[in-house]
Amino acid sequence: MAGTVGMWAVTVRLLNIALPKPGADLFRFGNRNKSAVAESLRGLGNDTNDGVRTLVSDKKALYVGTANPMNLHPDGGWELLQLKKD
């Protein structure tokens, strides 16, 4: 079995395949002519967050409600996060 796992890793590296990372992705769009920018590629700091379900903003911040099916995991369960500009 260990040989099979090692062979998989070598194949992935040789083919330059990007494996998905755990956690939800969140992108934002700035101006119309610019590409999307990744705000988070790993669940907004919690790899067990597998989705973004709600986005609400005010003048101070963006509030994000996450989806997280890992209820029994220490980092599991949904979160309500406040994101502020730097």
Backbone as a chain_set.jsonl record, in Angstrom:
{"seq": "MAGTVGMWAVTVRLLNIALPKPGADLFRFGNRNKSAVAESLRGLGNDTNDGVRTLVSDKKALYVGTANPMNLHPDGGWELLQLKKD", "coords": {"N": [[0.822, -1.192, 0.0], [1.944, 1.27, 0.774], [3.721, 1.718, -1.321], [1.976, 2.222, -3.411], [0.785, 4.665, -2.645], [3.052, 6.311, -2.691], [3.681, 6.172, -5.435], [1.445, 7.434, -6.495], [1.824, 10.061, -5.558], [4.163, 10.741, -6.953], [3.239, 10.594, -9.596], [1.294, 12.649, -9.603], [2.958, 14.856, -9.138], [4.658, 14.767, -11.43], [2.849, 15.193, -13.516], [2.032, 17.691, -12.921], [-0.332, 18.307, -11.496], [-2.793, 20.043, -9.778], [-3.977, 19.412, -6.703], [-7.139, 19.556, -5.064], [-7.609, 21.759, -2.268], [-8.583, 21.501, 1.166], [-11.504, 23.161, 2.469], [-13.611, 26.016, 1.897], [-13.732, 28.18, -0.987], [-13.428, 31.685, -1.476], [-14.064, 34.361, -3.499], [-13.545, 37.695, -4.803], [-14.726, 40.41, -6.803], [-13.327, 43.218, -8.254], [-13.006, 46.02, -10.02], [-14.787, 46.232, -13.156], [-13.199, 45.374, -15.308], [-11.235, 43.767, -14.287], [-9.75, 40.71, -13.103], [-11.076, 38.07, -10.982], [-10.309, 38.025, -7.491], [-8.806, 36.052, -5.056], [-10.047, 35.833, -1.861], [-9.994, 33.955, 0.116], [-8.802, 30.645, 0.147], [-9.064, 28.508, 1.724], [-11.321, 27.968, 3.399], [-11.825, 30.293, 4.897], [-9.986, 30.426, 7.017], [-10.663, 28.152, 8.395], [-10.439, 24.941, 7.719], [-12.474, 23.054, 7.71], [-14.788, 24.314, 6.941], [-16.967, 24.083, 4.338], [-18.369, 25.608, 2.553], [-19.695, 28.813, 1.517], [-22.464, 30.445, 2.559], [-24.062, 32.715, 3.103], [-23.891, 36.196, 2.558], [-23.563, 39.367, 3.854], [-23.434, 42.873, 4.01], [-22.285, 45.932, 5.547], [-21.42, 49.378, 6.116], [-19.059, 49.039, 7.448], [-18.069, 46.366, 7.4], [-17.938, 43.011, 5.959], [-20.117, 40.38, 6.4], [-20.037, 36.945, 6.843], [-21.642, 33.921, 6.456], [-21.038, 30.565, 7.06], [-20.977, 27.175, 5.738], [-20.783, 24.062, 7.272], [-20.279, 20.788, 7.711], [-19.138, 19.28, 9.717], [-19.959, 18.576, 12.448], [-19.18, 17.146, 14.78], [-16.485, 17.532, 14.933], [-13.76, 19.347, 16.429], [-13.404, 21.901, 15.219], [-15.729, 22.13, 13.866], [-19.113, 22.813, 12.638], [-21.314, 25.531, 11.748], [-20.265, 28.93, 11.031], [-20.335, 32.419, 11.818], [-18.813, 35.035, 10.427], [-16.896, 38.061, 10.601], [-15.591, 40.132, 8.256], [-13.163, 42.552, 7.699], [-11.892, 45.474, 6.007], [-8.413, 45.916, 5.399]], "CA": [[0.0, 0.0, 0.0], [2.801, 2.454, 0.838], [4.253, 1.934, -2.661], [0.914, 2.812, -4.227], [0.665, 6.066, -2.255], [4.239, 6.978, -3.21], [3.548, 6.258, -6.883], [0.421, 8.461, -6.739], [2.45, 11.363, -5.334], [5.099, 10.972, -8.052], [2.432, 10.853, -10.788], [0.707, 13.976, -9.454], [4.032, 15.83, -9.31], [5.126, 14.761, -12.815], [1.817, 15.754, -14.381], [1.77, 19.05, -12.443], [-1.753, 18.375, -11.18], [-3.087, 20.734, -8.522], [-5.031, 18.739, -5.958], [-7.944, 20.521, -4.313], [-7.304, 21.942, -0.855], [-9.82, 21.531, 1.947], [-12.016, 24.485, 2.813], [-14.329, 26.751, 0.844], [-13.067, 29.296, -1.661], [-14.199, 32.924, -1.544], [-13.45, 35.301, -4.429], [-14.219, 38.988, -4.956], [-14.484, 41.112, -8.05], [-13.143, 44.657, -8.056], [-13.517, 46.738, -11.185], [-15.348, 45.365, -14.195], [-12.202, 44.867, -16.24], [-10.212, 43.003, -13.59], [-10.064, 39.319, -12.771], [-11.452, 37.781, -9.603], [-9.21, 37.922, -6.536], [-9.14, 35.119, -3.983], [-9.979, 36.307, -0.48], [-9.625, 32.781, 0.896], [-8.859, 29.361, -0.546], [-9.022, 27.465, 2.751], [-12.429, 28.005, 4.347], [-11.742, 31.492, 5.753], [-9.221, 30.105, 8.222], [-11.139, 26.9, 8.983], [-10.481, 23.978, 6.618], [-13.691, 22.247, 7.715], [-15.861, 25.063, 6.267], [-16.991, 23.634, 2.949], [-19.144, 26.495, 1.705], [-20.132, 30.131, 1.974], [-23.904, 30.427, 2.303], [-24.696, 34.023, 3.23], [-23.023, 37.367, 2.582], [-24.277, 40.599, 4.171], [-22.437, 43.913, 4.284], [-22.655, 47.284, 5.949], [-20.32, 50.284, 5.781], [-17.858, 48.689, 8.199], [-17.542, 45.021, 7.219], [-18.694, 41.982, 5.263], [-20.435, 39.286, 7.31], [-20.077, 35.714, 6.062], [-22.149, 32.716, 7.1], [-20.414, 29.411, 6.414], [-21.565, 25.84, 5.845], [-19.771, 23.18, 7.836], [-20.971, 19.569, 8.12], [-18.309, 18.532, 10.662], [-20.491, 18.945, 13.764], [-18.475, 16.496, 15.88], [-15.08, 17.947, 14.879], [-13.544, 20.543, 17.268], [-13.567, 23.114, 14.416], [-16.927, 21.946, 13.059], [-20.293, 23.646, 12.843], [-21.306, 26.756, 10.954], [-19.674, 30.114, 11.658], [-20.662, 33.752, 11.315], [-17.529, 35.727, 10.472], [-16.865, 39.458, 10.206], [-14.388, 40.47, 7.515], [-12.967, 44.0, 7.58], [-10.795, 45.905, 5.145], [-7.141, 46.226, 6.095]], "C": [[0.867, 1.258, 0.0], [3.396, 2.768, -0.529], [3.24, 2.6, -3.574], [0.755, 4.297, -3.919], [1.841, 6.86, -2.789], [4.167, 7.172, -4.714], [2.523, 7.328, -7.261], [1.036, 9.855, -6.606], [3.403, 11.713, -6.474], [4.326, 11.318, -9.326], [1.839, 12.254, -10.747], [1.761, 15.048, -9.692], [4.491, 15.91, -10.766], [4.12, 15.399, -13.764], [1.45, 17.185, -13.998], [0.277, 19.271, -12.188], [-1.912, 19.068, -9.831], [-4.244, 20.012, -7.84], [-5.84, 19.77, -5.185], [-7.541, 20.57, -2.845], [-8.609, 21.935, -0.082], [-10.23, 22.968, 2.264], [-12.625, 25.194, 1.628], [-13.472, 27.863, 0.263], [-14.001, 30.502, -1.655], [-13.425, 33.905, -2.412], [-14.23, 36.607, -4.43], [-13.835, 39.57, -6.302], [-14.376, 42.593, -7.747], [-13.802, 45.411, -9.182], [-13.982, 45.76, -12.244], [-14.291, 44.712, -15.07], [-11.117, 44.027, -15.576], [-10.694, 41.596, -13.286], [-10.481, 39.193, -11.317], [-10.201, 37.629, -8.749], [-9.65, 36.989, -5.411], [-8.977, 35.798, -2.627], [-9.55, 35.168, 0.428], [-9.76, 31.537, 0.03], [-8.895, 28.201, 0.441], [-10.11, 27.651, 3.804], [-12.407, 29.177, 5.303], [-11.073, 31.188, 7.084], [-9.656, 28.831, 8.912], [-11.347, 25.909, 7.844], [-11.754, 23.136, 6.594], [-14.902, 22.995, 7.167], [-15.865, 24.651, 4.804], [-17.857, 24.501, 2.044], [-19.406, 27.834, 2.354], [-21.596, 30.226, 1.589], [-24.547, 31.806, 2.301], [-23.643, 35.107, 3.276], [-23.896, 38.595, 2.822], [-23.222, 41.649, 4.493], [-23.101, 45.148, 4.859], [-21.45, 48.16, 5.62], [-19.005, 49.897, 6.44], [-17.249, 47.347, 7.815], [-18.445, 44.189, 6.316], [-18.892, 40.845, 6.257], [-20.692, 38.041, 6.472], [-20.609, 34.587, 6.935], [-21.616, 31.518, 6.347], [-21.268, 28.16, 6.575], [-20.465, 24.905, 6.317], [-20.455, 21.926, 8.382], [-20.259, 18.792, 9.234], [-18.718, 18.816, 12.109], [-19.738, 18.336, 14.943], [-16.99, 16.835, 15.925], [-14.901, 19.192, 15.761], [-13.712, 21.87, 16.518], [-14.861, 23.103, 13.606], [-18.07, 22.862, 13.45], [-20.169, 24.945, 12.078], [-20.709, 27.909, 11.754], [-20.284, 31.372, 11.046], [-19.415, 34.591, 11.528], [-17.692, 37.175, 10.021], [-15.542, 39.731, 9.517], [-14.319, 41.982, 7.363], [-11.851, 44.294, 6.622], [-9.567, 46.173, 5.996], [-6.791, 47.666, 5.926]], "O": [[0.554, 2.218, -0.705], [3.564, 3.937, -0.876], [3.592, 3.435, -4.407], [0.604, 5.104, -4.836], [1.658, 7.97, -3.29], [4.551, 8.226, -5.22], [2.713, 8.05, -8.241], [0.795, 10.726, -7.442], [3.444, 12.862, -6.914], [4.711, 12.232, -10.055], [1.877, 12.972, -11.746], [1.495, 16.041, -10.371], [4.694, 17.007, -11.285], [4.509, 16.074, -14.717], [0.646, 17.821, -14.679], [-0.299, 20.276, -12.603], [-1.241, 18.716, -8.86], [-5.364, 20.007, -8.35], [-5.284, 20.756, -4.702], [-7.179, 19.553, -2.253], [-9.644, 22.327, -0.622], [-9.392, 23.869, 2.316], [-12.204, 24.996, 0.488], [-12.6, 28.413, 0.935], [-15.214, 30.36, -1.811], [-12.28, 34.245, -2.112], [-15.416, 36.636, -4.104], [-12.779, 39.272, -6.861], [-15.229, 43.159, -7.064], [-15.028, 45.436, -9.286], [-13.608, 44.587, -12.223], [-14.488, 43.587, -15.529], [-10.168, 43.616, -16.244], [-11.895, 41.334, -13.22], [-10.263, 40.103, -10.518], [-9.165, 37.164, -9.222], [-10.75, 37.13, -4.878], [-7.894, 36.277, -2.29], [-8.826, 35.384, 1.399], [-10.72, 31.398, -0.728], [-8.771, 27.042, 0.044], [-9.836, 27.502, 4.995], [-12.922, 29.07, 6.416], [-11.526, 31.63, 8.14], [-9.07, 28.458, 9.928], [-12.314, 26.019, 7.09], [-12.084, 22.558, 5.559], [-15.946, 22.382, 6.945], [-14.873, 24.849, 4.102], [-18.058, 24.159, 0.879], [-19.347, 27.976, 3.576], [-21.935, 30.1, 0.412], [-25.499, 32.033, 1.554], [-22.622, 34.963, 3.949], [-24.852, 38.837, 2.085], [-22.234, 41.358, 5.166], [-24.297, 45.38, 4.687], [-20.547, 47.718, 4.91], [-17.946, 50.376, 6.035], [-16.031, 47.19, 7.891], [-19.552, 44.594, 5.961], [-17.934, 40.396, 6.886], [-21.464, 38.073, 5.514], [-20.088, 34.331, 8.02], [-21.728, 31.455, 5.122], [-22.155, 28.093, 7.425], [-19.343, 24.956, 5.814], [-21.138, 21.991, 9.405], [-20.745, 17.739, 9.647], [-17.89, 19.253, 12.908], [-19.665, 18.954, 16.005], [-16.305, 16.454, 16.875], [-15.811, 20.018, 15.831], [-14.121, 22.864, 17.119], [-15.068, 23.968, 12.756], [-18.009, 23.583, 14.446], [-19.065, 25.409, 11.792], [-20.654, 27.872, 12.984], [-20.698, 31.372, 9.886], [-19.004, 34.834, 12.663], [-18.523, 37.478, 9.166], [-14.483, 39.58, 10.125], [-15.289, 42.62, 6.951], [-10.955, 43.472, 6.433], [-9.663, 46.595, 7.148], [-5.763, 48.115, 6.435]]}, "num_chains": 1, "name": "protein.A"}
